[in-house]
Amino acid sequence: MSESTLQRGAELQGLSTAILLPGAGLFGDRPGRGLTDVGPLTSIGGLSLFQRTVLTLQRGGIRQLIVLAGSDEELLKHALARGARVTIPVRWMPVREFPLDDPRTWESLATEVRGFCLIAGVQAVFSKGLIEHLRQSVRDGEALVVTREAGPVEPALGRRNPAVALQEGRLISFHNHPGQEGHQVAADLVVLPASILTPPNGAAASPSGAAEPAGMIPVRRWLERAAVEGRVRVVAAAAHAGLWYRDVWDHTSAGLAERTLFRSLKGEAEGFVDRYFNRTFSRLLTRLFLRMKCSPNVITMVATAVGILSAVGFGLGTYSAGIVAALLFQLAAVIDCCDGEVARLTFTESPFGAWLDIAMDNVVHIAIFAGIACGAYLRQAGAEGAWVPLALGGAAVFGNIMSFWLVTKAQKIGATRGWNTPKQAAWSDFILKNVASRDFSVVVFLFALLDKLDWFLWMAALGSTVFWLMMVWVIRPSARARA
């Protein structure tokens, strides 16, 4: 048997299957909630809740998906066909033929599961990190229940998930009493071993003996029975750990979920200005780009156009033109955040998009250095030493070109054969994260405000030269070893 076959078999024994319930919650229905209000097709961050759920599960490592759909099946299929590509197999099972309250439905589904399955509703937004954490946390024979903190305002109508009583990280019981703010409430996200879906004879009844409501999944009964045996662990959703989860039951909670989603966005190399200034304004523009259905690559080109227009302004050489150009350059930096945000929100990241973003950033930087050099030369034309800004601008442009080439080379080394030593890898990562940021746009603005853009050329020429020489020093041992 091949290594890939063994690996695939081991993966299927873990958590690789998810079952989605677009028309119901795990712990009860949502009366009065339809597709025209807040439901599976409600848009959050440019994607419907259903799309976002499927793509998040796919990114989190789920390898096969089963959807128990009702009358909205065709609408859901149409929604899933738009946007980012779904690469995992999706099996559609109509609830009219496979009722949620019928044990035979779950016996049939159990045959599709090898190891564990994740069961989820679709009226929530959660992180890829949460799914990855669940996949890493499964243990033989044990179930996992995700919980969230009860908010100050819970829905008065529709489904109300039960509060949980737990001890040492394990579920003791559920209760229906309205929990106080901060108490843990069961989320529509549980992981069950396949054995729980097919209980032994005589174990189907709930501990209380109450009958299951018509059309309701018996997940609470399964978990209560497993909790008696100490086989249910609780995973608390925690935003600070990247394991966030937001329920969506009305338009207010939809807005809160979208804000949580936006706060989770960040790039790999962000400086102080990016984190506390650019991201604040980029999120406003990102919402506009999402409404306009602009692709990340289109947004990259918009940022490039604004950056080049800024360079033309610097080239005029006047004080007022320099201020306007610096503001345009700052706007370009803000828009440059948007392409990555849109890509991550809509699951449309691509290697070409990442390369295009870096390449166009360098085109803008080269244009800015050249524009500032030309503007400084025009202001000093005829004076002794008027050539100095042009020389500094040339050094900055050359340094930027060398930096781009060496950064591309470093990324290729890291992605293919890897670095020779951990020290090389650490140095490369440090240099890229601390230099490849947009913070210097604020420095340009400050020099423009002080009418000292020619001073900036000294910094740019020296900084870019030091940077590419440092990259040569980091890459050289790897290149020598290859030779």
C-alpha angles and dihedrals in degrees: 000000000000123000091243091054092050090048091050091050092050090049092052090052088062127051108310104125127077129189116204127202107196095174102045145035121243092243100036146328128288103233114207094013109121140161091272092060126035108328145116092313096050109123118238117176094345097312133081117253089249094052092046092050093051095046093045090052090048092051090046092060104266108148105188133029134201120194120199097202134180131197090320093066097111092047090051092049090051091050092050092051090062126077125004119020119261106219100178122084114263120201117197119210118182113226090219087069096031107038115200093229094051114100089210090065091059093042087056092047091049089065088060093054126083108190110333139003131203115222117198144165117223102228095094141071118225139165130263086231091063092056091047090050091051091050090052093045101056117120128186113280095358129116126215125216120194114215133192132196116267109248128223090257119040123180114277091199130043126022119356112193116221123256116242133230111206140175126197091347096309130110114252100174147322124245133188098216112122104261123225119247110285095027117126117259126189113255126213090260123091136156118216132184112238090247091067091059090060106040119189120264113288094022098089097091120089118250090251093049092236117146120246113256113250114270094012125125111239093227094124091054092049092050094046090052092048091045090060087059092047093246102126120088123191123228111195114211108236123184094200090060094047091252096114128158129183124189117216116207103142141006093276093055089043089059091049091050091051091050090051089050092051093047089056092060119101137140129241094250113038129157131199095276093049093050100045105025116016094045092051092060098031091063090060091051092043090060088053093048090049091053089049089049092231116172120233091249092054089052090050090056092048090054089048092052092050090048093051090047087054090053090053089053091052089050091062089071099214125125096239092046089051092054092049091045092050090052090049089050089053089050089051089053090052093048089046087065091054098065092060092043093052091046093052094043093051098034091240100128114140137175090243091051091051091049092046091051093053093042094050091046088058092046089055093046092050090049091048093051091047092046094050090047092051092046092050090048092052090052091051099036111143093016124111110269095021087137092065096082090051091051092048091047090050091051091049092049092047091047091050093050091049091046093052092049093048094044089052089049092048092050090050091051091050093047098046122026097001131224122306094233137018087241091061091048092049093049092048092049092047094050095046095047095046100041104030095076136108096236094109090071087078090050089054090051092050092051090047090050090052090045090237103117089137087065089056089059090062090053093045094048093047095041097049091046093051090047097053092044090053090050090051088052091051096044099040098080091051092049091047091051091051090051 
